[in-house]
Amino acid sequence: MALPPTITLEAAASPEANALLTDMLKALQGALRAPADDDAALEAGLNAALSAYDAYLALVQAAHPMRCARRCTACCHDNPWGVTGVELERLARVVATWSDGADVQERFTTFAAEATDPEAWRRLRRPCPLLDAAGDCRAYAHRPIACRAFVATTPPEWCAPEHPRYAERVNPHLDPPRILVQILQALSQRRGLSIGTDLHTGMARRGPSVP
């Protein structure tokens, strides 16, 4: 199947966007300078970095309006790749506080055991275990960068594999610069965590609960 077309978003390279990405870099560097076992410093650094990244996304999307809508959930039927260990660690801690957290983890384990290529998985139309019955992400504030970066400039219904214009969808992934991903990987490695994996496998490896 042909890949969807790509586009260049000028605002993503603007001075304002670069300033926000620099803020993200500084926050992650601060976390990297802290002791590896300083959970508070890591959490503060990640929160500040993601806040800057969300501001960057908002800036770009204001200049290049996206068509994504609440609860369209097309991207939530994917299995995001490149999720780092520190992202998975904080996400698993949140899930562990839920009354049905063990069930959510079990669904991740089941999905991970049914591993298949991304396009085949997308066509199975299995919703992310983090979605509630209404289609809202229960861990929205803690979702990985791989989830945050996924947007669409074409109508959201085109993102569904069964749509006749699926091949024409435009999903400009607003991924952070490579250096920022490398710092997240370094933070993960210092804590003995994976430097990057898919969401399902990563969450399955976290086990049924995290203290």
ROSE-4610 file (N, C-alpha, C; in Angstrom, 1 decimal, always signed):
// ROSE-4610
residu = [M/M/M/A/A/A/L/L/L/P/P/P/P/P/P/T/T/T/I/I/I/T/T/T/L/L/L/E/E/E/A/A/A/A/A/A/A/A/A/S/S/S/P/P/P/E/E/E/A/A/A/N/N/N/A/A/A/L/L/L/L/L/L/T/T/T/D/D/D/M/M/M/L/L/L/K/K/K/A/A/A/L/L/L/Q/Q/Q/G/G/G/A/A/A/L/L/L/R/R/R/A/A/A/P/P/P/A/A/A/D/D/D/D/D/D/D/D/D/A/A/A/A/A/A/L/L/L/E/E/E/A/A/A/G/G/G/L/L/L/N/N/N/A/A/A/A/A/A/L/L/L/S/S/S/A/A/A/Y/Y/Y/D/D/D/A/A/A/Y/Y/Y/L/L/L/A/A/A/L/L/L/V/V/V/Q/Q/Q/A/A/A/A/A/A/H/H/H/P/P/P/M/M/M/R/R/R/C/C/C/A/A/A/R/R/R/R/R/R/C/C/C/T/T/T/A/A/A/C/C/C/C/C/C/H/H/H/D/D/D/N/N/N/P/P/P/W/W/W/G/G/G/V/V/V/T/T/T/G/G/G/V/V/V/E/E/E/L/L/L/E/E/E/R/R/R/L/L/L/A/A/A/R/R/R/V/V/V/V/V/V/A/A/A/T/T/T/W/W/W/S/S/S/D/D/D/G/G/G/A/A/A/D/D/D/V/V/V/Q/Q/Q/E/E/E/R/R/R/F/F/F/T/T/T/T/T/T/F/F/F/A/A/A/A/A/A/E/E/E/A/A/A/T/T/T/D/D/D/P/P/P/E/E/E/A/A/A/W/W/W/R/R/R/R/R/R/L/L/L/R/R/R/R/R/R/P/P/P/C/C/C/P/P/P/L/L/L/L/L/L/D/D/D/A/A/A/A/A/A/G/G/G/D/D/D/C/C/C/R/R/R/A/A/A/Y/Y/Y/A/A/A/H/H/H/R/R/R/P/P/P/I/I/I/A/A/A/C/C/C/R/R/R/A/A/A/F/F/F/V/V/V/A/A/A/T/T/T/T/T/T/P/P/P/P/P/P/E/E/E/W/W/W/C/C/C/A/A/A/P/P/P/E/E/E/H/H/H/P/P/P/R/R/R/Y/Y/Y/A/A/A/E/E/E/R/R/R/V/V/V/N/N/N/P/P/P/H/H/H/L/L/L/D/D/D/P/P/P/P/P/P/R/R/R/I/I/I/L/L/L/V/V/V/Q/Q/Q/I/I/I/L/L/L/Q/Q/Q/A/A/A/L/L/L/S/S/S/Q/Q/Q/R/R/R/R/R/R/G/G/G/L/L/L/S/S/S/I/I/I/G/G/G/T/T/T/D/D/D/L/L/L/H/H/H/T/T/T/G/G/G/M/M/M/A/A/A/R/R/R/R/R/R/G/G/G/P/P/P/S/S/S/V/V/V/P/P/P]
num = [1/1/1/2/2/2/3/3/3/4/4/4/5/5/5/6/6/6/7/7/7/8/8/8/9/9/9/10/10/10/11/11/11/12/12/12/13/13/13/14/14/14/15/15/15/16/16/16/17/17/17/18/18/18/19/19/19/20/20/20/21/21/21/22/22/22/23/23/23/24/24/24/25/25/25/26/26/26/27/27/27/28/28/28/29/29/29/30/30/30/31/31/31/32/32/32/33/33/33/34/34/34/35/35/35/36/36/36/37/37/37/38/38/38/39/39/39/40/40/40/41/41/41/42/42/42/43/43/43/44/44/44/45/45/45/46/46/46/47/47/47/48/48/48/49/49/49/50/50/50/51/51/51/52/52/52/53/53/53/54/54/54/55/55/55/56/56/56/57/57/57/58/58/58/59/59/59/60/60/60/61/61/61/62/62/62/63/63/63/64/64/64/65/65/65/66/66/66/67/67/67/68/68/68/69/69/69/70/70/70/71/71/71/72/72/72/73/73/73/74/74/74/75/75/75/76/76/76/77/77/77/78/78/78/79/79/79/80/80/80/81/81/81/82/82/82/83/83/83/84/84/84/85/85/85/86/86/86/87/87/87/88/88/88/89/89/89/90/90/90/91/91/91/92/92/92/93/93/93/94/94/94/95/95/95/96/96/96/97/97/97/98/98/98/99/99/99/100/100/100/101/101/101/102/102/102/103/103/103/104/104/104/105/105/105/106/106/106/107/107/107/108/108/108/109/109/109/110/110/110/111/111/111/112/112/112/113/113/113/114/114/114/115/115/115/116/116/116/117/117/117/118/118/118/119/119/119/120/120/120/121/121/121/122/122/122/123/123/123/124/124/124/125/125/125/126/126/126/127/127/127/128/128/128/129/129/129/130/130/130/131/131/131/132/132/132/133/133/133/134/134/134/135/135/135/136/136/136/137/137/137/138/138/138/139/139/139/140/140/140/141/141/141/142/142/142/143/143/143/144/144/144/145/145/145/146/146/146/147/147/147/148/148/148/149/149/149/150/150/150/151/151/151/152/152/152/153/153/153/154/154/154/155/155/155/156/156/156/157/157/157/158/158/158/159/159/159/160/160/160/161/161/161/162/162/162/163/163/163/164/164/164/165/165/165/166/166/166/167/167/167/168/168/168/169/169/169/170/170/170/171/171/171/172/172/172/173/173/173/174/174/174/175/175/175/176/176/176/177/177/177/178/178/178/179/179/179/180/180/180/181/181/181/182/182/182/183/183/183/184/184/184/185/185/185/186/186/186/187/187/187/188/188/188/189/189/189/190/190/190/191/191/191/192/192/192/193/193/193/194/194/194/195/195/195/196/196/196/197/197/197/198/198/198/199/199/199/200/200/200/201/201/201/202/202/202/203/203/203/204/204/204/205/205/205/206/206/206/207/207/207/208/208/208/209/209/209/210/210/210/211/211/211]
x = [+0.8/+0.0/+0.9/+0.5/+1.3/+1.2/+2.3/+2.3/+1.5/+0.8/+0.1/+1.0/+0.5/+1.3/+1.8/+3.0/+3.5/+3.5/+3.5/+3.5/+4.5/+4.9/+5.8/+5.0/+5.1/+4.4/+5.4/+5.3/+6.2/+6.3/+5.2/+5.2/+6.1/+6.3/+7.1/+8.6/+9.0/+10.4/+10.5/+9.4/+9.5/+10.3/+10.7/+11.5/+10.7/+9.4/+8.6/+8.6/+8.4/+8.4/+9.8/+10.9/+12.2/+12.4/+11.9/+12.0/+11.4/+10.2/+9.5/+10.2/+10.8/+11.6/+12.8/+13.4/+14.6/+14.2/+13.0/+12.5/+12.4/+11.9/+11.8/+13.2/+14.1/+15.5/+16.1/+15.9/+16.4/+15.8/+14.5/+13.8/+14.4/+14.6/+15.1/+16.6/+17.3/+18.7/+18.8/+17.9/+17.8/+17.6/+16.6/+16.4/+17.5/+18.3/+19.4/+20.6/+20.7/+21.7/+21.4/+20.2/+19.8/+20.2/+20.3/+20.7/+19.7/+20.1/+19.3/+18.1/+18.2/+17.2/+16.3/+16.5/+15.7/+14.4/+13.4/+12.1/+11.4/+11.5/+10.9/+11.5/+12.8/+13.4/+13.1/+13.0/+12.6/+11.2/+10.3/+8.9/+8.7/+9.4/+9.4/+9.9/+11.0/+11.6/+10.7/+10.1/+9.2/+8.0/+7.4/+6.3/+6.6/+7.7/+8.1/+8.3/+9.0/+9.3/+8.0/+7.1/+5.8/+5.0/+5.0/+4.3/+4.8/+6.1/+6.7/+6.4/+6.4/+6.0/+4.6/+3.7/+2.3/+2.1/+2.8/+2.7/+3.2/+4.3/+4.8/+3.7/+3.1/+2.0/+0.9/+0.5/-0.6/-0.2/+1.0/+1.5/+1.4/+1.9/+1.9/+0.5/-0.4/-1.7/-2.6/-2.2/-2.9/-2.6/-1.4/-1.0/-1.5/-1.5/-1.9/-3.1/-4.3/-5.4/-5.5/-5.6/-5.8/-7.3/-7.6/-8.9/-9.3/-8.4/-8.6/-9.8/-10.6/-11.7/-11.7/-12.2/-12.3/-13.1/-12.6/-13.2/-13.3/-12.5/-12.5/-11.7/-10.7/-9.9/-9.3/-9.2/-8.6/-7.2/-6.4/-5.0/-4.9/-6.0/-6.0/-6.2/-6.3/-6.4/-5.1/-4.0/-2.7/-2.0/-0.7/+0.2/+1.4/+1.5/+2.6/+4.0/+4.9/+6.3/+7.2/+8.3/+9.3/+9.0/+8.1/+7.8/+8.9/+9.5/+10.6/+10.3/+11.2/+11.0/+10.5/+11.0/+10.5/+9.1/+8.7/+7.3/+6.4/+6.8/+6.1/+6.0/+7.1/+7.1/+6.0/+6.0/+5.0/+3.6/+3.4/+2.1/+1.6/+2.5/+2.1/+1.7/+2.4/+2.1/+0.7/+0.3/-1.0/-2.1/-1.8/-2.8/-2.9/-1.8/-1.8/-2.7/-3.1/-3.9/-5.4/-5.7/-7.1/-7.7/-8.9/-9.6/-9.5/-9.5/-9.4/-8.0/-7.0/-5.7/-5.1/-5.4/-4.9/-5.5/-6.8/-7.5/-6.9/-6.6/-6.0/-4.7/-3.9/-2.6/-2.7/-3.7/-3.9/-4.2/-5.0/-5.3/-4.1/-3.2/-1.9/-1.1/-1.1/-0.4/-1.0/-2.3/-2.9/-2.6/-2.6/-2.3/-0.9/+0.0/+1.5/+1.7/+1.0/+1.1/+0.6/-0.2/-0.8/-0.1/+1.2/+2.0/+1.9/+1.7/+1.7/+2.2/+2.3/+2.9/+1.9/+2.3/+1.5/+0.2/+0.4/-0.8/-1.8/-1.4/-2.3/-3.0/-2.3/-2.9/-3.9/-3.6/-4.5/-5.9/-5.8/-7.0/-7.8/-7.2/-8.0/-9.0/-8.7/-9.6/-9.8/-8.8/-8.8/-8.4/-9.3/-9.0/-8.0/-7.2/-6.2/-6.8/-6.2/-6.7/-6.9/-6.3/-6.4/-7.7/-8.4/-9.7/-10.8/-11.7/-12.9/-14.0/-15.2/-16.3/-16.8/-16.5/-17.0/-15.9/-14.7/-13.7/-12.7/-12.7/-11.7/-10.5/-9.4/-8.2/-8.1/-8.1/-8.1/-6.8/-5.8/-4.4/-3.9/-4.8/-4.5/-3.3/-3.2/-2.2/-0.8/-0.9/+0.4/+0.7/+0.0/+0.2/+1.6/+2.2/+3.5/+3.6/+4.8/+5.0/+4.5/+4.7/+4.3/+2.8/+2.0/+0.6/+0.3/+1.0/+0.8/+1.1/+2.1/+2.6/+1.7/+0.7/-0.1/-1.3/-1.3/-2.4/-2.8/-3.9/-4.3/-4.8/-4.4/-4.9/-6.1/-6.3/-7.4/-8.6/-9.8/-10.9/-10.6/-10.9/-10.6/-11.1/-12.2/-12.8/-11.9/-11.0/-10.1/-9.1/-8.8/-7.8/-8.2/-9.5/-9.9/-9.6/-8.9/-8.5/-9.6/-10.8/-11.9/-12.5/-12.0/-12.5/-11.9/-12.7/-12.3/-11.1/-10.9/-9.9/-8.7/-8.7/-7.6/-6.2/-6.0/-4.6/-4.3/-5.3/-5.0/-4.9/-5.0/-4.9/-3.6/-3.5/-2.3/-2.1/-1.1/-0.8/+0.6/+0.8/+2.1/+2.6/+3.4/+3.8/+4.7/+4.3/+5.1/+6.0/+6.9/+7.8/+8.9/+9.4/+10.4/+11.7/+12.7/+14.0/+14.7/+15.5/+16.2/+16.9/+17.5/+18.3/+17.4/+16.1/+15.2/+14.9/+14.7/+14.4/+15.6/+16.8/+18.0/+18.1/+17.7/+17.8/+16.8/+15.6/+14.6/+15.1/+15.8/+16.4/+17.5/+18.3/+19.4/+18.8/+17.7/+17.1/+16.5/+16.0/+15.4/+16.6/+17.6/+18.8/+19.4/+19.4/+20.0/+19.1/+17.8/+17.0/+16.7/+17.5/+17.4/+16.2/+15.6/+14.4/+14.7/+13.7/+13.8/+14.1/+14.9/+15.1/+14.1/+13.3/+12.2/+11.6/+10.2/+9.5/+8.1/+7.3/+5.9/+5.1/+4.0/+3.2/+2.7/+2.2/+1.6/+2.7/+3.8/+4.9/+5.4/+5.6/+6.2/+5.3/+4.0/+3.1/+3.0/+3.0/+2.9/+4.1/+5.3/+6.5/+6.5/+5.6/+5.6/+4.9/+4.2/+3.6/+2.2/+1.5/+0.1/+0.0/+1.1/+1.0/+2.4/+2.4/+3.7/+3.5/+4.3/+4.1/+4.4]
y = [-1.2/+0.0/+1.2/+2.2/+3.5/+4.2/+4.9/+5.7/+7.0/+7.5/+8.8/+9.9/+10.9/+12.1/+12.8/+13.5/+14.3/+15.7/+16.6/+18.0/+18.7/+19.9/+20.6/+21.7/+21.8/+22.8/+23.9/+25.0/+26.1/+26.5/+26.6/+27.0/+26.2/+24.9/+24.0/+24.4/+25.2/+25.7/+27.2/+27.7/+29.2/+29.4/+30.7/+31.0/+30.7/+31.0/+30.7/+29.2/+28.4/+26.9/+26.5/+27.0/+26.6/+27.0/+28.1/+28.6/+27.6/+27.1/+26.1/+24.8/+24.4/+23.1/+23.3/+24.5/+24.8/+24.7/+25.1/+25.0/+23.5/+22.7/+21.3/+20.7/+21.1/+20.6/+20.9/+22.2/+22.6/+21.8/+21.5/+20.7/+19.3/+18.7/+17.3/+17.3/+18.3/+18.3/+18.5/+19.3/+19.4/+18.1/+17.3/+16.0/+15.0/+15.2/+14.3/+14.6/+15.9/+16.3/+15.8/+15.5/+15.1/+13.7/+13.2/+11.8/+10.9/+9.7/+8.8/+8.3/+8.3/+7.8/+8.9/+10.1/+11.3/+11.3/+10.6/+10.5/+11.9/+12.7/+14.0/+14.9/+14.9/+15.7/+15.2/+13.9/+13.3/+13.7/+13.6/+13.9/+15.4/+16.2/+17.7/+18.0/+17.3/+17.6/+17.1/+16.0/+15.4/+16.3/+16.7/+17.6/+18.9/+19.5/+20.8/+20.6/+19.5/+19.2/+19.0/+18.2/+17.9/+19.2/+20.0/+21.3/+22.2/+22.2/+23.0/+22.3/+21.0/+20.3/+20.5/+20.5/+20.7/+22.2/+23.1/+24.5/+24.6/+23.8/+23.8/+23.2/+22.1/+21.5/+22.5/+23.2/+24.2/+25.3/+25.8/+26.8/+26.4/+25.2/+24.7/+24.5/+23.9/+23.6/+24.9/+26.0/+27.2/+27.8/+27.6/+28.1/+27.2/+25.9/+24.9/+24.1/+24.6/+23.9/+22.4/+21.6/+20.2/+19.8/+18.7/+18.2/+17.2/+17.0/+16.0/+16.5/+15.6/+16.0/+15.1/+15.6/+14.8/+13.5/+12.4/+11.1/+10.5/+11.1/+10.4/+9.1/+9.1/+8.0/+7.1/+7.6/+6.8/+6.4/+7.4/+7.1/+6.2/+6.2/+5.4/+3.9/+3.6/+2.2/+1.7/+2.6/+2.2/+1.6/+1.2/+0.8/+1.6/+2.8/+3.7/+3.1/+3.5/+3.0/+4.1/+3.7/+4.6/+5.2/+4.6/+5.1/+4.7/+5.7/+5.4/+4.9/+4.3/+3.7/+4.6/+5.9/+6.8/+7.2/+7.3/+7.6/+6.4/+5.2/+4.0/+3.9/+4.2/+4.1/+5.0/+6.3/+7.2/+6.9/+6.4/+5.9/+4.7/+3.8/+2.6/+2.9/+3.9/+4.3/+4.9/+5.6/+6.2/+5.1/+4.1/+3.0/+2.2/+2.1/+1.2/+1.8/+3.1/+3.7/+3.5/+3.0/+2.8/+1.6/+1.6/+0.4/-0.8/-0.5/-1.6/-1.6/-1.1/-1.0/-2.4/-3.4/-4.7/-5.2/-4.9/-5.3/-4.6/-3.3/-2.5/-3.1/-3.4/-4.0/-5.3/-6.1/-7.4/-7.2/-6.2/-6.0/-5.6/-4.8/-4.5/-5.8/-6.7/-7.9/-8.8/-8.8/-9.6/-9.0/-7.7/-7.0/-7.3/-7.2/-7.4/-8.8/-9.8/-11.2/-11.4/-10.5/-10.6/-9.7/-9.5/-8.5/-8.8/-7.7/-7.8/-6.5/-6.4/-5.1/-4.0/-2.7/-1.6/-1.5/-1.7/-1.6/-2.7/-3.9/-5.0/-4.7/-4.2/-3.9/-2.8/-1.8/-0.7/-1.2/-2.2/-2.7/-3.6/-4.0/-4.8/-4.0/-2.6/-1.7/-2.0/-2.3/-2.6/-1.3/-0.8/+0.5/+0.3/+1.3/+1.4/+1.1/+0.3/+0.0/+1.2/+2.3/+3.5/+4.3/+3.9/+4.6/+4.1/+5.1/+4.7/+4.4/+4.1/+3.7/+4.8/+6.0/+7.2/+7.6/+7.0/+7.3/+8.3/+8.6/+9.6/+8.8/+9.4/+8.8/+9.0/+8.0/+8.1/+8.6/+8.5/+9.0/+10.1/+10.9/+11.9/+12.8/+13.3/+14.1/+13.4/+12.1/+11.3/+10.5/+10.7/+10.0/+10.2/+9.2/+9.4/+10.4/+10.9/+11.8/+11.2/+9.9/+9.3/+9.5/+9.5/+9.8/+11.3/+12.1/+13.6/+14.1/+13.5/+13.9/+13.6/+12.7/+12.3/+13.2/+13.8/+14.8/+14.5/+15.1/+15.0/+16.3/+16.6/+17.8/+17.5/+16.2/+15.8/+15.4/+15.2/+14.8/+13.6/+13.6/+12.5/+11.1/+11.1/+9.8/+9.2/+10.0/+9.4/+8.5/+8.7/+7.9/+6.5/+6.2/+4.8/+4.0/+2.8/+2.0/+1.7/+1.5/+1.2/+2.3/+3.5/+4.7/+4.7/+5.0/+5.0/+5.9/+7.0/+8.0/+7.8/+6.6/+6.3/+6.6/+6.2/+6.4/+7.8/+8.7/+10.1/+10.9/+10.3/+11.0/+11.6/+12.7/+13.4/+13.5/+12.8/+12.8/+13.3/+14.6/+15.2/+14.9/+13.9/+13.6/+14.8/+15.4/+16.5/+16.0/+15.1/+14.5/+15.5/+15.5/+16.4/+16.1/+17.0/+16.8/+15.5/+14.9/+13.7/+13.8/+15.0/+15.2/+15.0/+15.5/+15.4/+13.9/+13.1/+11.7/+11.0/+11.4/+10.8/+11.0/+12.2/+12.5/+11.6/+11.5/+10.6/+9.2/+8.7/+7.4/+7.3/+8.3/+8.3/+8.3/+9.0/+9.0/+7.6/+7.0/+5.6/+4.6/+4.7/+3.8/+3.9/+5.1/+5.3/+4.6/+4.5/+3.8/+2.4/+1.8/+0.4/+0.1/+1.1/+0.9/+0.9/+0.4/+0.4/+1.7/+1.8/+3.1/+3.4/+2.4/+2.6/+1.3/+1.3/+0.1/+0.6/-0.4/+0.0/+0.0/+0.8/+1.0/-0.3/-1.2/-2.4/-3.3/-3.5/-4.3/-3.6/-2.3/-1.6/-1.7/-1.5/-1.5/-3.0/-3.9/-5.3/-5.7/-5.2/-5.4/-4.8/-3.7/-3.1/-3.9/-5.0/-5.8/-5.4/-6.1/-5.8/-4.6/-4.2/-3.0/-2.5/-1.2/-0.5/+0.2/+0.0/+0.7/+2.2]
z = [+0.0/+0.0/+0.0/-0.8/-0.9/+0.4/+0.7/+2.0/+1.7/+2.8/+2.6/+2.2/+1.6/+1.2/+2.4/+2.3/+3.4/+3.0/+4.0/+3.8/+4.7/+4.4/+5.2/+5.9/+7.2/+8.0/+8.4/+7.8/+8.0/+9.4/+10.1/+11.5/+12.4/+12.0/+12.8/+12.9/+11.9/+11.9/+12.2/+12.7/+13.0/+14.3/+14.5/+15.7/+17.0/+16.9/+18.1/+18.4/+17.4/+17.6/+18.1/+17.6/+18.0/+19.5/+19.9/+21.3/+22.2/+21.8/+22.7/+22.7/+21.6/+21.6/+22.4/+22.4/+23.3/+24.7/+25.1/+26.5/+26.8/+25.9/+26.1/+26.3/+25.5/+25.6/+27.0/+27.5/+28.8/+29.9/+29.8/+30.9/+30.9/+29.8/+29.7/+30.2/+29.8/+30.2/+31.8/+32.3/+33.8/+34.5/+33.9/+34.4/+34.3/+33.2/+33.0/+33.9/+34.4/+35.3/+36.7/+37.0/+38.4/+38.6/+39.8/+40.1/+39.4/+39.0/+38.3/+39.1/+40.4/+41.3/+41.9/+41.4/+41.8/+41.1/+41.6/+40.9/+40.7/+41.8/+41.7/+40.6/+40.5/+39.5/+38.1/+37.9/+36.6/+36.3/+37.2/+37.0/+36.7/+37.4/+37.1/+35.8/+35.4/+34.1/+33.0/+33.1/+32.1/+32.0/+33.1/+33.0/+32.3/+32.7/+32.0/+30.5/+30.2/+28.8/+28.0/+28.5/+27.8/+27.7/+28.7/+28.7/+27.5/+27.4/+26.3/+24.9/+24.9/+23.7/+23.3/+24.2/+24.0/+23.5/+24.0/+23.5/+22.1/+21.8/+20.4/+19.5/+19.9/+19.1/+18.8/+19.9/+19.8/+18.8/+18.9/+18.0/+16.5/+16.3/+14.9/+14.4/+15.3/+14.9/+14.7/+15.4/+15.2/+13.8/+13.3/+12.0/+10.9/+11.2/+10.2/+10.8/+10.8/+11.5/+11.1/+12.2/+12.0/+12.0/+11.5/+11.4/+12.5/+13.4/+14.5/+15.4/+15.9/+16.7/+17.9/+19.0/+20.2/+20.0/+20.4/+20.2/+18.8/+17.9/+16.6/+16.7/+17.5/+18.0/+16.9/+15.7/+14.6/+15.0/+15.5/+15.8/+17.1/+17.8/+19.1/+18.8/+17.5/+17.1/+16.5/+16.6/+16.2/+17.4/+17.2/+18.3/+18.1/+18.8/+18.6/+18.9/+18.0/+18.2/+18.7/+19.3/+19.8/+21.1/+21.9/+23.3/+24.2/+24.9/+25.7/+27.1/+27.8/+29.1/+30.1/+30.2/+31.2/+30.9/+29.7/+29.4/+29.8/+29.5/+29.9/+31.5/+32.1/+33.6/+34.2/+33.8/+34.4/+34.0/+32.8/+32.3/+33.1/+33.3/+34.1/+35.5/+36.1/+37.5/+37.6/+36.5/+36.5/+36.4/+35.5/+35.3/+36.5/+37.3/+38.5/+39.6/+39.5/+40.5/+40.1/+39.0/+38.6/+39.2/+39.5/+40.1/+39.1/+37.8/+36.8/+36.2/+36.9/+36.3/+35.8/+36.6/+36.3/+35.0/+34.8/+33.6/+32.3/+32.5/+31.4/+31.1/+32.1/+31.8/+31.1/+31.5/+30.9/+29.4/+29.1/+27.6/+26.9/+27.5/+26.8/+26.6/+27.6/+27.4/+26.3/+26.2/+25.2/+23.8/+23.7/+22.4/+22.0/+23.0/+22.7/+22.2/+22.7/+22.3/+20.9/+20.4/+19.1/+18.1/+18.4/+17.6/+16.1/+15.3/+13.9/+13.3/+12.0/+11.5/+11.7/+11.7/+12.0/+11.2/+9.9/+9.0/+9.3/+9.5/+9.8/+11.1/+12.1/+13.4/+13.2/+12.5/+12.3/+11.7/+10.8/+10.2/+11.1/+12.2/+13.2/+13.9/+14.0/+14.7/+16.1/+16.8/+18.3/+19.0/+19.8/+20.5/+21.6/+21.8/+22.8/+24.2/+25.0/+26.4/+27.2/+26.9/+27.7/+27.4/+26.3/+26.0/+26.9/+27.2/+27.9/+27.0/+27.5/+26.6/+25.7/+26.1/+25.3/+24.2/+24.3/+23.3/+23.8/+25.1/+25.7/+26.2/+26.1/+26.7/+28.2/+29.0/+30.4/+31.0/+30.2/+30.6/+29.7/+29.2/+28.2/+28.6/+29.9/+30.3/+30.4/+30.4/+30.5/+29.3/+28.2/+27.0/+26.4/+25.7/+25.2/+24.1/+23.8/+22.7/+21.4/+21.2/+19.9/+19.7/+20.8/+20.7/+20.4/+21.1/+21.0/+19.6/+19.0/+17.7/+16.5/+16.7/+15.6/+15.4/+14.2/+13.8/+12.4/+11.9/+10.6/+10.0/+8.8/+8.1/+7.2/+7.0/+6.2/+7.2/+6.7/+7.6/+8.4/+9.7/+10.6/+10.1/+9.4/+8.9/+7.9/+7.2/+6.2/+6.9/+8.2/+8.9/+9.2/+9.0/+9.2/+7.9/+8.1/+6.9/+6.0/+6.5/+5.6/+4.7/+5.0/+4.3/+2.8/+1.8/+0.5/+0.2/+1.0/+0.8/+1.8/+2.4/+3.4/+2.8/+1.6/+1.0/+0.8/+0.9/+0.6/+1.9/+3.1/+4.4/+4.5/+5.2/+5.5/+7.0/+7.5/+8.9/+9.2/+9.3/+9.5/+10.9/+11.2/+12.5/+13.0/+14.1/+14.7/+15.7/+15.3/+16.2/+16.7/+17.9/+18.4/+17.7/+17.7/+17.1/+17.7/+17.0/+17.4/+18.7/+19.0/+20.2/+21.4/+21.3/+22.5/+22.7/+21.7/+21.8/+22.4/+22.0/+22.5/+24.0/+24.5/+25.9/+26.7/+26.1/+26.8/+26.8/+25.8/+25.8/+26.8/+27.0/+28.0/+29.4/+29.6/+30.9/+31.2/+30.2/+30.3/+30.6/+29.9/+30.0/+31.4/+32.0/+33.3/+34.4/+34.1/+35.1/+34.8/+33.8/+33.5/+32.7/+31.9/+31.2/+29.7/+28.9/+27.5/+26.9/+25.9/+25.2/+24.2/+23.9/+22.9/+22.5/+22.5/+22.0/+21.6/+21.2/+20.9/+22.2/+22.2/+23.4/+24.0/+23.2/+23.8/+24.5/+23.8/+24.4/+25.6/+25.5/+26.7/+27.9/+27.7/+28.9/+29.4/+28.5/+28.9/+29.8/+29.5/+30.3/+31.6/+31.8/+33.1/+34.2/+33.7/+34.7/+35.1/+35.9/+36.3/+37.2/+37.9/+38.7/+39.0/+39.3/+39.6/+40.9/+41.9/+43.2/+43.0]
